[in-house]
Amino acid sequence: MTTLIVGGGWSGLAAAIACVQRGEPVHLIESAKQLGGRARNVSWNGHIIDNGQHLMIGAYDRMLAMMMSIGVDTDSVFQRQAMDIVIYDTEYPALKLSSKSFLPWPLSLAWNLASSAGLSGLKQVAILQSSIENTLKSKDISVSEWLLSKKQSKRLIKQLWEPLCLATLNTPIKEASAHLLAIVLRDSLGKGKPAADLLIPRQPLGDLFPRIAAKYIQQHGSKVSLATRVKSLIVEQQKVTGLVLGDGTQIEANTIIVATNLSKSNQLLSSYIHYHLPAEYPICTVYLQYGAETRLAAPMLGMSGTISQWIFDRSEQTPGLMAVVISAPGEHEKMAKEALISLVCKEIHQLFPAMPEQVEQGFVIREKRATFACTVGIEQQRPQHQTDIAGLWLAGDYVANNYPATLEGAIRNGENCAKLMVADLK
């Protein structure tokens, strides 16, 4: 019998691909009119943009491998650039986290950091990096506690660690898991230059993976249904036997993978499984359309001491388009869109005077449930792929793995879930 996959985000798509590659037919069901979940296409101002700006790096090996397995030429769809992150602050000089130098890695990283944060700053970063393995072996604490225990300066906390924590964990440092941030730092900065490379998409994310994934799934004899809402699961005697659609239609199945976001998963599972699932945190992306000739000095720049956190130059796809990311909860959530656009423009001009004071057009996308909150002890809250209900499996980025809520984590969980399920069936 065909396996049903509920949810057409990147994790559900990865699960479907992994299933069909192992000879297991699937029927993927998505409630929206398009695939991609929180990394999907949005139409605005005559252009196709992403529903939120995503940061991808060379360490995303499972994401890249999955794309290549369905025929995506990752060398052409991504512009791979050596890590070159400069974080500007309202109080301190710019801080450089960059591998661009005449020196080889990791000396290049050290040179740029020392030149912008001083030898004392370089020493502090080295101390934190060297403490990663011991931190992972110890009881989880907050990122803030970890930083203070390693005597990180006020400047480094504000201008380096807090922006990186928000960008990768979408969780404030006083709440965020030191374990998860340590893993991110280990896998990005500790595994060599290619892992730290920035992957700049040359096309919208919906065209990059979801559209091609759907075509691949259908070409291999499986089915994809859009705009189809799953109302509930059918469970009899601790076994899954099917599901009920929004229109009342029932579909029989002995195996179901639930790959929806936390809220929808909780709705479908709460009657049968009692997990203490993590909370969800928002991400806000402010798109700013400047004149077509407007460019940043780099594909992405950091901002601290401001509500705006990261600004990405999207001119590779749309000339003059910038995407400003504001992660985690904050005062910006209560601001009207026009006021937020105005404030973000003011902050950008303050830190980058060459940027115009006014924007031609602005657009705000608020993902209220963008990611799970990567809080202290989160490892114990994340469920496993296999549930206590026979035939019921879980994917989605919140399911147990070493990564926070990233596209890499979503792909890993979808693929891992499918592998385990197919092995169990056989």
C-alpha positions in Angstrom: 0.0 0.0 0.0 1.2 3.5 -0.8 2.8 5.5 2.0 1.1 8.8 2.7 3.2 11.9 3.5 1.5 14.8 5.1 3.3 18.1 4.4 5.1 19.3 1.4 7.8 21.4 3.0 11.5 20.5 2.4 11.3 17.7 5.0 8.3 16.1 3.5 9.8 16.4 0.0 13.0 14.8 1.2 11.1 12.0 2.8 9.1 11.4 -0.4 12.3 11.4 -2.6 14.1 9.0 -0.2 11.1 6.7 -0.3 10.8 6.5 -4.1 14.5 6.0 -4.4 14.1 2.9 -2.3 11.1 1.6 -4.3 8.4 2.7 -1.9 5.5 4.6 -3.7 4.2 7.7 -1.9 1.3 10.1 -2.0 2.4 13.5 -0.7 -0.4 15.7 0.5 0.1 19.5 1.0 -2.6 21.9 2.3 -1.2 25.0 0.4 -1.4 25.7 -3.3 2.4 25.3 -3.6 5.1 23.2 -2.1 8.0 24.4 0.0 6.6 25.2 3.4 8.6 28.0 5.0 10.9 28.1 2.0 8.5 28.7 -0.8 7.9 31.3 -3.6 6.0 34.5 -3.0 5.0 36.9 -5.8 5.6 40.6 -5.1 6.2 43.7 -7.1 6.2 41.7 -10.4 9.0 39.4 -9.0 9.2 36.0 -7.4 10.8 36.2 -3.9 11.2 33.8 -1.0 8.7 33.8 1.8 11.7 34.4 4.1 15.4 34.8 3.7 17.4 31.6 4.4 21.1 31.3 5.1 22.8 28.3 3.5 26.4 27.2 4.0 28.8 24.6 2.6 28.3 22.4 5.6 24.8 21.6 4.4 26.1 18.3 2.8 22.8 16.4 3.0 20.9 19.2 1.4 23.4 19.4 -1.4 23.5 15.6 -1.9 19.7 15.4 -2.0 19.5 18.1 -4.6 22.1 16.5 -6.8 20.3 13.1 -6.5 17.2 14.6 -8.3 19.2 16.3 -11.0 19.9 19.8 -9.5 23.3 21.2 -10.6 24.3 22.7 -7.3 27.3 24.4 -8.8 25.1 26.4 -11.1 22.1 27.2 -8.9 24.3 28.4 -6.0 27.0 31.1 -6.1 29.6 29.7 -3.6 31.6 32.3 -1.9 34.2 32.2 0.8 32.9 33.2 4.2 33.1 37.0 4.4 30.8 38.3 7.1 31.2 41.8 8.4 29.0 42.8 11.3 28.4 46.6 11.8 27.4 48.0 15.1 26.0 51.3 16.4 28.7 51.5 19.1 31.8 49.5 18.0 33.9 49.3 14.8 33.0 46.7 12.2 33.9 43.1 13.1 35.1 40.7 10.4 34.4 37.0 10.3 36.1 36.3 7.0 38.3 33.8 5.3 39.4 36.2 2.6 43.1 36.8 3.1 46.5 35.9 1.6 46.8 33.4 4.4 45.4 29.8 4.3 42.5 28.7 6.4 42.2 29.0 9.4 44.9 31.6 9.7 42.9 33.8 7.3 39.9 33.7 9.7 42.2 34.5 12.7 43.9 37.4 10.8 40.6 39.1 9.9 39.2 38.6 13.4 42.3 39.9 15.1 42.5 43.0 12.8 38.9 43.9 13.7 38.5 42.7 17.3 42.2 42.8 18.4 44.3 40.0 19.7 42.2 39.8 22.9 39.1 39.2 20.8 40.9 36.5 18.8 42.0 34.8 22.0 38.4 34.9 23.4 37.0 33.3 20.3 39.7 30.6 20.4 38.9 29.8 24.0 35.2 29.4 23.1 36.0 27.2 20.1 38.3 25.0 22.1 35.6 24.5 24.8 33.0 23.1 22.3 33.7 19.4 22.9 33.6 19.7 26.7 30.5 21.9 26.5 28.7 19.1 24.5 29.7 16.5 27.1 28.3 18.6 29.9 24.8 19.4 30.9 23.2 21.9 28.6 23.1 25.6 29.6 22.1 28.8 27.9 24.3 30.4 25.3 24.5 33.4 27.6 25.8 31.3 30.5 28.3 29.6 28.2 29.7 32.9 26.9 30.0 34.4 30.3 31.7 31.3 31.7 34.3 31.6 28.9 34.8 35.3 29.7 33.6 36.6 26.4 33.6 40.4 26.2 30.6 42.6 26.1 31.5 43.6 22.6 31.9 40.0 21.3 28.6 38.9 22.9 26.7 41.9 21.4 28.4 42.0 18.0 29.3 38.4 17.2 27.8 35.7 19.3 24.3 37.2 19.7 23.9 37.8 15.9 25.2 34.3 15.1 22.9 32.7 17.7 19.8 34.6 16.4 20.7 33.7 12.8 21.2 30.0 13.4 19.0 29.2 16.4 16.3 31.9 16.1 16.4 32.1 19.8 17.7 34.8 22.2 21.0 34.0 23.9 19.5 34.0 27.4 17.2 31.1 26.3 19.1 29.4 23.6 20.8 26.0 23.9 24.6 26.1 24.2 24.7 22.6 22.9 23.0 23.5 19.6 25.1 26.6 19.0 28.3 24.7 19.8 27.3 22.1 17.1 26.7 24.9 14.6 30.0 26.5 15.4 31.8 23.1 15.2 30.3 22.2 11.9 30.7 25.6 10.2 33.9 27.1 11.6 35.6 23.9 12.7 35.4 21.7 9.6 37.5 23.7 7.2 36.9 26.5 4.6 34.4 24.7 2.3 32.0 24.0 5.2 32.0 27.7 6.0 31.4 28.9 2.5 28.2 30.9 1.8 25.8 29.5 -0.7 24.0 32.3 -2.4 20.9 31.1 -4.4 20.7 32.3 -8.0 17.0 31.7 -8.1 14.0 31.6 -5.7 14.1 28.7 -3.3 10.7 27.3 -4.6 12.3 26.9 -8.0 15.6 25.6 -6.5 14.2 22.4 -4.8 10.4 22.0 -4.3 9.4 22.3 -8.0 12.1 19.9 -9.2 11.4 17.6 -6.3 7.7 17.3 -7.2 8.5 16.6 -10.8 11.0 13.9 -9.7 8.4 12.3 -7.3 5.8 12.2 -10.0 8.2 10.8 -12.7 8.8 7.9 -10.4 5.2 6.9 -10.3 4.1 8.6 -7.1 1.5 11.3 -6.5 1.5 14.9 -5.2 -1.7 16.6 -4.2 -1.8 20.4 -3.5 -4.5 22.5 -1.8 -5.6 19.3 0.1 -6.0 19.7 3.8 -5.7 16.7 6.2 -8.2 17.0 8.9 -7.3 14.0 11.1 -5.6 10.7 11.3 -7.4 7.3 11.7 -5.9 5.2 14.4 -7.4 1.8 15.4 -5.9 -0.4 18.2 -2.6 1.6 18.2 -2.2 1.2 14.5 -2.6 3.9 11.8 -5.1 2.9 9.1 -5.5 6.1 7.2 -6.5 9.7 7.3 -9.5 12.0 6.8 -9.3 15.0 4.4 -10.9 18.4 4.9 -13.8 17.4 2.7 -14.5 14.2 4.6 -12.8 11.9 2.1 -10.9 9.0 3.8 -7.7 7.5 2.4 -6.5 4.2 3.7 -2.9 3.6 4.5 -0.7 1.4 6.7 2.1 3.9 6.9 1.9 7.7 7.3 4.7 10.2 7.6 3.7 13.5 9.3 6.0 16.2 8.0 4.1 19.3 9.0 5.1 22.2 11.2 4.8 22.0 14.9 1.4 23.5 15.2 -0.2 21.2 12.6 1.7 18.2 13.9 0.4 18.8 17.4 -3.1 19.1 16.0 -2.9 15.8 14.2 -1.0 13.9 16.9 -2.2 15.2 20.2 -5.1 12.6 20.5 -2.7 9.7 20.1 0.8 10.8 21.3 1.6 13.0 24.3 4.8 14.9 23.5 6.0 18.0 25.2 6.7 19.7 21.9 8.9 22.9 21.9 7.5 26.4 21.4 7.6 28.1 18.0 9.3 31.4 17.3 8.8 34.0 14.5 11.1 35.3 11.8 10.3 38.6 10.0 11.8 39.4 6.6 11.6 43.0 5.3 12.1 43.3 1.6 13.3 46.7 0.3 13.3 47.6 -3.3 15.9 50.3 -4.0 17.0 51.6 -7.4 18.3 48.9 -9.7 21.9 50.2 -9.4 21.9 49.9 -5.5 24.3 47.2 -4.2 25.8 46.2 -0.8 29.5 45.8 -0.4 28.9 42.1 0.1 26.1 39.5 -0.4 25.3 39.7 3.3 26.1 42.1 6.1 25.4 41.8 9.8 23.9 44.6 12.0 23.9 44.8 15.8 22.6 47.4 18.2 19.6 47.7 15.8 16.2 45.9 15.3 17.5 44.8 11.9 20.0 41.9 12.2 21.1 40.8 8.8 20.8 42.4 5.3 21.1 40.3 2.2 21.7 41.7 -1.3 19.2 39.9 -3.6 20.4 41.7 -6.8 21.6 38.4 -8.2 17.9 37.7 -8.8 16.3 41.2 -8.7 18.5 44.3 -9.1 18.3 46.6 -6.1 16.4 44.2 -3.9 17.5 43.8 -0.3 16.1 41.4 2.3 16.5 42.3 6.0 16.0 39.6 8.5 14.8 40.0 12.1 14.8 36.7 14.0 13.1 35.6 17.3 10.4 37.5 19.3 10.8 41.2 19.8 9.3 44.7 19.8 9.1 44.7 16.0 6.3 42.2 16.2 3.9 44.9 17.4 4.9 47.5 14.8 2.8 48.2 11.8 4.3 47.3 8.4 4.9 50.9 7.3 6.5 51.8 10.6 8.8 48.8 10.5 9.9 49.5 6.9 10.6 53.1 7.8 12.7 52.1 10.9 14.6 49.4 9.0 15.5 51.9 6.2 16.7 54.4 8.8 18.9 51.8 10.5 20.4 50.7 7.2 21.2 54.3 6.3 22.7 54.9 9.7 25.1 52.0 9.4 25.7 52.2 5.7 25.4 55.9 4.7 25.9 55.0 1.0 22.5 53.3 1.0 19.6 55.6 0.1 17.6 57.1 2.9 14.3 56.1 1.3 13.1 53.0 -0.4 11.0 52.8 -3.5 8.9 50.0 -2.2 8.8 47.7 0.9 7.2 44.4 1.8 7.0 42.6 5.1 6.7 38.9 5.5 6.0 37.6 9.1 6.4 33.9 9.7 4.8 33.7 13.2 5.7 30.0 13.5 9.0 30.0 11.6 11.0 27.6 13.7 10.9 25.7 17.0 12.6 27.5 19.9 16.1 26.1 20.4 15.9 26.5 24.2 18.1 24.9 26.9 17.4 21.1 27.1 15.7 21.1 23.7 17.4 17.7 22.9 15.1 16.0 25.4 11.9 17.5 23.9 12.5 16.6 20.3 10.6 13.4 19.4 12.0 10.4 17.5 11.0 9.5 13.9 9.1 6.3 15.0 6.1 6.7 17.2 4.3 4.4 19.6 1.5 4.1 16.9 2.3 1.4 14.5 2.9 2.8 11.0 3.0 6.4 12.1 6.3 8.3 11.5 7.5 11.8 12.1 9.6 14.1 9.9 10.0 17.9 10.1 12.9 19.9 11.3 11.8 19.7 14.9 12.3 15.9 15.1 15.5 14.8 16.9 18.8 15.6 15.2 21.8 17.6 16.0 20.8 20.7 14.0 18.5 23.6 14.7 15.5 24.5 12.5 17.4 24.9 9.2 16.9 23.6 5.7 19.7 21.1 6.3 17.9 19.8 9.4 14.6 19.5 7.5 16.3 17.5 4.7 18.1 15.3 7.2 15.0 14.5 9.1 13.0 13.7 6.0 15.6 11.4 4.6 16.3 9.7 7.9 12.6 9.1 8.6 12.1 7.5 5.1 15.2 5.3 5.5 14.0 4.0 8.9 10.4 3.5 7.7 11.4 1.6 4.5 13.7 -0.6 6.5 10.9 -1.3 9.0 8.5 -2.2 6.2 11.0 -4.6 4.7 
